[in-house]
Amino acid sequence: MNYRNAKYINNNGWIDCEIQHPVYGWGPYTLNPADTDMTVNNDDLLAAMAAKGDVAPYVPPTQAELDVMAAAEIREERNRRLLTDVDPIVMNSLRWGDLTPAKQAKIASYRRLLLDVPQQAGFPRTHVWPEKPV
């Protein structure tokens, strides 16, 4: 079986690579040694990789890389909250106009606090979500 660019992706023995399909050409494949689906014969693929000995070792992400991933996930959640909690009210002039000035101030404050989550001390390793106004 032809493969290329093989590398371990975790400590569980999973390997990301590309395999050559006889009709479709090269395509991505993740080899899980515990997978029992024989669409691709993992035993043959593992044997070919063992024979060549060219699978790149697993390199765990650095703390900086983990921080980048965490920051992206937190920003995604922040954006979801803006889209579901704030924008339907703020972007609708009729709904916004029906609110009391006190309620508008609470929603505006909540929006600002959501936008400022990435500026919190310790972000992205620590952060606090603002409480949604009722």
N, C-alpha and C positions, 0 to 999 in steps of 0.2 A: 504494500500500500504506500502510495506517495504522500508525503506530508512535508510541510515547511514551517518555519517560524515557531517552533514549539517552545513553550515555556510554562513552568509551573505557575499557577495563579493563586495558590493557597497552600497551607500545610497539610491538606487532606489528600494530596496526590492528583488534584485536578490539573489538567494541562490544556491550555489554549493553543490551537494551531490552525493551520489551513490544511485541508485534505483535497486531493484531486479526484473529482468525480469524472467517470468516463464520458458522460454526456454534457454536464454543466461546467466543467472546468474546476478551478480552484474556488473553495468556499470555506468560510470559518467553521470551526468545530471545537467544542469543548469536550475533552475526554474525561469522564468520571469513571475511575476504575470499578466502582461499585454498581455502575449502570448495567442492567441486565438486557436492555433493548439491544438487539443484534443487527439493527439497520446498518450500523458500522460495527465491524468486529473489533471491539476494543482490545481484545487479547492480541490479535494480529498487529494492531497499531502500536500497542505497548512493546511488543516483541521487536518491531522494526525500529522503534525509538531506542530501545535498549541496545540493539545491535549497532546503531550509529553512535549512540552516546552523546547526542547533541541537543538535548533538552535543556534550555536555560533554567537555572535554579530560581526558586521563589525568592523574591526580594520584597520583604514587607515594606509598606509605605512608610515614609518618614513622618515625623510629627507635623512638619510643615504641609505635607501632602494631605494628611488626615485633617488638618485645620482647614485647608482649602475645600475639601469635600464637605466637612461639617458646616462651614459658612454657606456653601451653596444650598445645602438642605435647609438651613434655617431661613435663608432668604426666600427660598421657594415656599416655605410655610408662611412666611410673612406676606408674600405676594398673594397666596391663597386667601389669607385672612382679609387683606385689603379688598380683594375681588368679591368675597362673599359677605363680609361684615360691613364694609364702609362704602365701597363704590355704588352699590345699588341704591343707597340713600343719598349720598353726596352728589352723584351724577344725575339724579332725577330731581329736577327743579321743583316739581310738585310735591314730592315726598319731603324734600329738604325744607321747602317753604311751610309745610304743615307742622314742622317741629318748633318747639319753643326755643328762644335764644339760649336757654340753659342746656337743653338737649343738644342743640347744634354745637355748643362749646364742648360738651362731653365727647361728642363724636369727632370733632376736629382735634381734640386733645388725644383721643385714642389713635386717630390716624397718625398724628405726629409721633406718638410713642412707638407705634409699629415701624414707622420709617426710621426711627432712631435706634432700633434694636442692634444693628451692626456697630453702632458707636458705643455700646455699653462696655464698661471695663470688663476685661476677660473674654470678650467675644473672640472666637466662636466656642471656646471651651465652656464658658458659662454665659448664660443669658436668662432674662426674665421676661416672660410675655406679659404685656399690659392686660389689665382686666377689661373685658368688653363691656361697654356701658349697656345698661338695660333700659 
